[in-house]
Structure formats: structure tokens, C-alpha cells
Amino acid sequence: MILTVTPNPSLDRTYEVPRLERGAVLRAATDRVDPGGKGVNVSRAVAAAGHRTVAVLPVAGPEGALLLSLLTELGIEAAGLSVRAGSTRVNISVAEPDGTLTKVNAPGPELTAAEAESLLAAVRERSADADWIACCGSLPRGLAPEWYGELVARAHAAGARIALDTSGPALTAALRERPDVVKPNAEELAQATGRALATVGDAVAAARELRAAGARAVLASLGADGQLLVEDSGTYFGTARVPAVRSNVGAGDASLAGFLTAGGSGPAALAAALAHGAAAVQLPGSAMPAPSDLDPTAVTVTSEVPLGRALTEPVS
């Protein structure tokens, strides 16, 4: 079972338009609403793959009630902590035919100290039979950057494995508690290490810095250039062929779900991560891929990492 923790979940509304024009009245070709937040997306991808998952998340207001209802419809067991003030956020994505995506993310409710502790308690209560606990996304107002670190420490004390997908001070503060795997993208990797990333080799060096700071393994997304896995068994690099990008919302979350359901370590898990991520970007909105959407033949993984290869989008 994969247990996910999403401290700041959302409803994700996606519009597909012919072209985004500032100041104009636009007519959307499609309009869809999905349960959102990075951990929620991981649960959706795990469930789509036919595995059991439990989603732990705070919910507030009528938007929170709709979020829980949508998760139930997807067959996902949701452990929703009711927040007294505010409302679960609604995020807006506008997708254009060429793959350009414009997003507006709302802040979400502010959690009290008591609610922050209740969320940690809910994770403890649900984690007894979890193969992995995936802690994902930004922290809402009211939760200090150290909150994820506390969660990692408590989960390790209970014998659980932790995958962490966050950034900024929350990632930095959690590293000292030695999460089992962290999943930054290229920008987050550069931010966490203070490194400019111009080549795959730069990304490998940055991932090794995160390991030296406490991460036991690093699964790094390099966008269209592929993914890296740096762990005790070695360093692996993989790519996936994608005919056309429709929406990249939730693609990284689908990738993490593929990685964890395939065991969470080694080149086979990296290959699963790549297949899930590649499938997700070819789907509308934040739709998560089913097994029938995956194309393992489009994936290549190697331990011969092309260190000198330039990144398509360098990060300074």
C-alpha cells in the first residue's frame, strides 16, 4: 500500500483553449475538474495502476467535500482532516494546443498548530501497513518548514519508508532526517544546492550533494531531457519518447507513483517512473495514466550516464 500525504490539496480545474489571449473573452474546448495536490495525484496514479492507496489530507469547506467525493469515486480511501477555517483551494490551468500551460494556484486554508499535529497523528494511524509514505507538495500557511522533517522522523521511528517531493526550506529542513528518496525537478535541484545546471553531469553532482546532506536517494526530473536516479546501488539515467505533449500537470506525480509501485529503487523503478511520466503528459488536464496508457518500449535506462550532455533548458 502507498500512503500519500498532501498538506495543501486542491481541486484542479483545467481549460483547453485554442490560444491564450490576455484581456480577451475565451471559450474553452474542454473543462474538467480533478482532485489535486501532488500527493493526491500520486494516489490517483497508484489507484489507476491497480494498487491500494490511502490519501491523508486536510479539507475545508464545500470544495473540500467535493474533493473527498471525487477521491471516493476513483476508489481512493481518503483520510480527510476537517479544517475549521477557510476552504480547500481551487487551482486553474489553461492549456494550449502546443503544450503551453498557464497556471494560477490559490493559497489554500491556514492550519492551526492543533490541526498540524492532528495531520501528523492521522499519518501515524494509517501508516501501519504502508510500503511507502509519499509526502508531497508545498506546505500550507500555518505549517513551519520543519513540519516535513518531523513527519519523516516520526515515520522512520515507526519503521516506514519516506519519499519526499517538496522544495525550498521544507526540503532543506527535512534532509537532516534522511528521507529514503527525494524527488526534485531541475529547478528545485539547483535551488537546493545553489548550483547552476547546464549539463546532465551538473545535475548528477547536485543530486550527490543532496545525498551528502541526508537524502538516501535522489530521483531527479530533468524535464524533456529525462530523469536521474542516484542511490547506493549506482547512478542511472533514463529517457522516454513522447510523440506530443498535451498537459504536464501532474506528470511528476505520476512518475513518482510509477517509481514507488515498482519498488522505489534501481533501474527498473526508474524505467517505471519514466513510463508513467511520459504517459501522463499525453493526457488532458491532470489525468493520471492507466496501465493501458504506458509504453515501456519508449523508455531507455542506462548506467552509462551522459555527463557532458547539455540540458535543453539550463537552470542558473
N, C-alpha and C positions, 0 to 999 in steps of 0.2 A: 504494500500500500504506500502511496505517496501522499503525505500530508503537506498542504501548502498554507502559508501564512501571508496574508495581504493586509498590511496595516491601513492602507488607503485605497480601498477598492472603488470601482466606478461602474456606471453604465456608459458604454461606448456607442455613440450614435455616429454612423458613417453615411455620408452622402457621396454619390458618384456624379460628377458634373462634367460636361464637355470641356469647359475651361473655367478656371477661377479668375474672375474679374473684380478687382477691388471697387466697391461702391455700387456695384450693379445688383439687380434682382436676378438670381439664378434659379433655374429649375433643375432639380436633381433627377437623374435617370433612375436611381435606386435609393432607398432609405432603409437602413437596418439598425437594429439595436441589439447589442451583445453584452452579456455580463463581462466586466473588465477589471483591470488591475493586473499587474504582472503575475502574481501568484494565482489569481483566478484563471488567467489564461493558461497557466501551466496545468491546473486541474482540468480545464476543458480539453486540453490536448491529451492528457493522460486518459481521461474518460473516453475520448474519441478513439484512442488506441485499444480500448477494451480492458483497461486496468482500473482497479479501485483507487479512489482518491477522496480525501476529506479536505474541504476548504475552510480554514479558520479566518474569520474576518469581522471587523466591526461594521454595523449597518445602522443607518439613521433615516427617519422619515419615510415617505411613500416611495422614494427612489430606492431606499434600502429594501423595502418589502418587495418591490419589483425585481431587484437583483436576486434575492433569495428564491423567488418564484421561478426565474429563468434558470437558475442553477438546478433546481429540483427537476424542471422539465428535461434537463440534459442528463439526469441521472447522477448528479453530483451531490454527495452528502455535505451539507453546509452547516458549519457550527458558527452561527451568527451571534455576535455580541451586540446587544442593543445599546446604542449611544443616545444619551438623552437630548443633547443639543445639536442643532444643525441638521444637515441632510447629506446622504451619500452623494458624491459628486457625479456630474454628467459631463463627459468629455466628448468633444466634437472633432471629427476627422472629415476633411474634404479631399476626395481622391480624384485625380485627373487621369485621362486615358494613357498618358505617357509614364505613369507611375509616380508622378509628383504628388506628395501628400502634405496637406496643411492641417495642423492640429491645434486645438485650443483645449488645454487641460485646466479644469477647475481645481480649487484648493482642497475642497472636502471639509468635513467637520473637524473641530478641535476636541481631542480626547483629554479627559481629566487624568490625574495621577492614578485614581482608583480604577478607571477604565483601562489604562495602560497595564496595570498589574493584573486585571481580570483577563486581558488578552493573553498575557503570558501563562496564566493559570489554565486557560482554555487549550493552549497548545500542549501543556503538560498532560492534561486529562485525555487528549485524543491521540497522543503520540506513542502509546504503548506498543502497537503492532506496526509502526511505520518503518518501511525500509529506508526512506529518506524524508527529511523535512526540508522543504524548499521555502526559504524566506525571501520575499521578492518585492521590489518596488521602493518608492520614496516613503519616508515617514510623514505621517500627518502632523498637523500642528498639535502641540502638547506632548509629543514623544521626543525625548532628547536623542542626540546622535548615538549615545551609548546603549540605546534600547536593544538594537540588534545584537550587540555584544553580549548583553545579559541573556538574551534568548539563546544564543549559541552556547554560552557557558552552562545554562540550565539543561539544554538538550544533551550536551556531551555528558553531563553528570548523570543523566538518565540512560546513557548508552546509545543515543541516537546519532545518526549522521546528518550533517547540515550542508545544504547547498545555499549559497547566498548570492543574490542578484540585486545589488544596490550600488550606490555611488557616493562620492563626496565624503564628508565627515562620517557618515554612517558606516561606510565601508572601512575607512581608516580605523575607526574605533573598534570595529569587530575583528580586525585581523589578529589582534593580540590573543583572541580566544581560539584561534586556529580553526576556522571553518574548514570543512572537508573539501569543498570546492567553491571557488568564487567565479562569477561569470560576467566580466566586464566586456563592453564593446571597446572599440579602438579609442574613442574619445575618453571614456572612463578610465581606461588603462593608462593613457597619457596623463590624465589629471591626477590619478592616484600616485604616480611615480615621478611626476614632473619632467617626463621625457617627451621629446618630440619623436613621433613615429613616422618615418619616411619609408622604411623597408620592413619586410617580414622579420628580419633579424632584430630590428629595433623593438618590435612587438615581443619577440622571444625574450630579449633582455629585460623588458619591463615586466613580463609575466614572472620571470625568475626573481625580480625584486619583490614582487608581491608574495612569492613563496618564502623568500627570506624574511619578510615582515610577519609571516604567520600562516598564510594560506597553504593548505596541504596540496592543493591542485588548482590550476587556473585553466578555465575554458574560456577563451577569448574570441569574440566575434570580430572579424576584420571586414565586415560588410560584404561587398561583391567579391573581395579577394579571398574569402574563405574563413576558416576557423583554425585556431591553435589549441592544443591540449598540452600542458606542461605539468607533469606529475612525477612521482617517484620512478615509475617504470620507463620514463623517457619523454621525449618531445615529439609530437605528431602534428602534421599539417594536412588539412583537407580542403577540397573544393567541391562544389556541386553545380552542375549545369542547369541554368534556369532559362527557358525559352523567352519568357516575358514576365515582368513584374507587374502585378495588379495592385497589391497593397502590402506594405511591410509592417503594418500594425500587428503586434503580437508574434512576429516571426521569431524573435529571440526567445520568447517564452515557449513557443512550440519546440524550438531547438533544445532548450533545457529539459523539457519533458521527454523528448526522444533520448537524450543523454542519460537521464535518470532511469527511465524504464528499461534501458539496455544495460543497466548495471552501474553506471556512474563512474566508470574508469576504463582506460585502454582504448585502442584504436577502433574497436567495434562500436563502442559507445559514441565516439566522435563521429563515426560514419552515420549512426542513427540520428545524431544531432543535426548533421548536415542535411540528411534526407528530409527530416521534419521541417527545418527552416526553409529549405528550397520549396517544399510543397506549400507552406503557409503563404509565401509571397505571391503565389499564383492564384490565391483565393480572394474573394471580396471581403472588404472590411477587416475585422479581426477574426474571421472564421478560422477554426483550427482543423488541421488535416486529419482525415481518417486513413486507415491502412491502405485503402484503395487509391489514395492520392499520392502515396510515396513511390519514388522511383530510385531504388538503390543502385541501379546501373548508371545513374547520373553522378554518382559520388565517387571521388578518388581520395584516399587517405594514404599518407606516406610518413615514414620516419626520417626520410631524407628531406629535411626542411630547406626550402629555397631562401636562405637567409638574405641574399642580395636582391631579391625581387622587390621592386618598388611597389608601394601601395597606391592604388588608384586614387584614393583620397587621403593624402598625408595629413597627420594631425600635429600641429605645432604647439 
